[in-house]
Amino acid sequence: MGFYRDQLLPRFIDKACGTESVGRWRTRCLEGISGVVVEPGFGSGTNLPYYPPEVSKVYAIDPAVLGQQLAAERLAASPIDVEFVGLDGQRIPLDDNSCDAGVLTFTLCTIADPMAALSELRRVIKPGGALHFCEHGLAPDERLQAWQFRIDPVQKRLFDGCHVSRNHPELLTNAGFEIAWSDADFADGPKPWSYFHIGKAVQPA
Ligand SMILES: C[S@@+](CC[C@H](N)C(=O)[O-])C[C@H]1O[C@@H](n2cnc3c(N)ncnc32)[C@H](O)[C@@H]1O
């Protein structure tokens, strides 16, 4: 898996997630975000062009270090100070209450222990701060869900742990976040992979 996971997969994700059509979801997801942001699953910086000017700093966390190279153009074009601070969203090397907001885009689907990552995000995001999310996940109708559960074992092997059947708003609520707003709809692409959960969850004050 080494060459595939470390070299090919980050390049594939950069292309697949860096499209204009996904960009429209990013714009909506990142609306209203400001200040110091923590972003587990920073990848190749696909969110950078969509951050509003009110964001001053992004703490980037991702195990795929090739992402930092693939992000070079986006980093150079962005006024935001990006600091790479770690490799694992399940163990965030930041102080308690050190961030105004968090971002998860197409990442909670992949993190092995999503509750551990969410508990870390609750620790580092200040009370009243927000976690902006956009993830592909569990579809509403049972026939499609059945396909998603069938696809998951193969998906996990091919895409380094990625699931298509996670219920992201439910995970966020179970972790203690309060959903300020959320929406879900089909994006472009094959249905099992393209039911997107988008929204903003708030760290209770
Ligand atoms: C599908 S990509 C999404 C990248 C980016 N967030 C985007 O929206 O295009 C999933 C990312 O999660 C990263 N990832 C996987 N496990 C992780 C973990 N435990 N902590 C932080 N990031 C992780 C992967 O390396 C990959 O860059």
The ligand as an SDF file (V2000), in Angstrom:
LIG
                    3D

 27 29  0  0  0  0  0  0  0  0999 V2000
  -10.7340   12.7080    0.8290 C   0  0  0  0  0  0  0  0  0  0  0  0
   -9.4040   13.5880    1.5170 S   0  0  0  0  0  0  0  0  0  0  0  0
  -10.0760   15.2210    1.7340 C   0  0  0  0  0  0  0  0  0  0  0  0
   -9.0380   16.2870    1.7150 C   0  0  0  0  0  0  0  0  0  0  0  0
   -9.5620   17.7130    1.9560 C   0  0  0  0  0  0  0  0  0  0  0  0
  -10.1110   17.8710    3.2860 N   0  0  0  0  0  0  0  0  0  0  0  0
  -10.5960   18.1200    0.9400 C   0  0  0  0  0  0  0  0  0  0  0  0
  -11.6720   18.5970    1.3200 O   0  0  0  0  0  0  0  0  0  0  0  0
  -10.3160   17.9980   -0.2660 O   0  0  0  0  0  0  0  0  0  0  0  0
   -9.2890   12.9690    3.1840 C   0  0  0  0  0  0  0  0  0  0  0  0
   -8.0810   13.5170    3.9000 C   0  0  0  0  0  0  0  0  0  0  0  0
   -8.1040   13.0750    5.2790 O   0  0  0  0  0  0  0  0  0  0  0  0
   -6.7900   12.7660    5.6350 C   0  0  0  0  0  0  0  0  0  0  0  0
   -6.8060   11.9220    6.8390 N   0  0  0  0  0  0  0  0  0  0  0  0
   -6.9450   10.5780    6.9250 C   0  0  0  0  0  0  0  0  0  0  0  0
   -6.8640   10.1850    8.2010 N   0  0  0  0  0  0  0  0  0  0  0  0
   -6.6530   11.3080    8.9450 C   0  0  0  0  0  0  0  0  0  0  0  0
   -6.4620   11.5420   10.3310 C   0  0  0  0  0  0  0  0  0  0  0  0
   -6.4670   10.5500   11.2280 N   0  0  0  0  0  0  0  0  0  0  0  0
   -6.2610   12.8100   10.7390 N   0  0  0  0  0  0  0  0  0  0  0  0
   -6.2500   13.8370    9.8550 C   0  0  0  0  0  0  0  0  0  0  0  0
   -6.4310   13.6710    8.5250 N   0  0  0  0  0  0  0  0  0  0  0  0
   -6.6300   12.4250    8.0770 C   0  0  0  0  0  0  0  0  0  0  0  0
   -6.2270   12.0880    4.3970 C   0  0  0  0  0  0  0  0  0  0  0  0
   -4.8140   12.0180    4.3910 O   0  0  0  0  0  0  0  0  0  0  0  0
   -6.7700   13.0010    3.3040 C   0  0  0  0  0  0  0  0  0  0  0  0
   -5.9160   14.0800    3.0440 O   0  0  0  0  0  0  0  0  0  0  0  0
  1  2  1  0
  2  3  1  0
  2 10  1  0
  3  4  1  0
  4  5  1  0
  5  6  1  0
  5  7  1  0
  7  8  2  0
  7  9  1  0
 10 11  1  0
 11 12  1  0
 11 26  1  0
 12 13  1  0
 13 14  1  0
 13 24  1  0
 14 15  1  0
 14 23  1  0
 15 16  2  0
 16 17  1  0
 17 18  1  0
 17 23  2  0
 18 19  1  0
 18 20  2  0
 20 21  1  0
 21 22  2  0
 22 23  1  0
 24 25  1  0
 24 26  1  0
 26 27  1  0
M  CHG  2   2   1   9  -1
M  END
$$$$
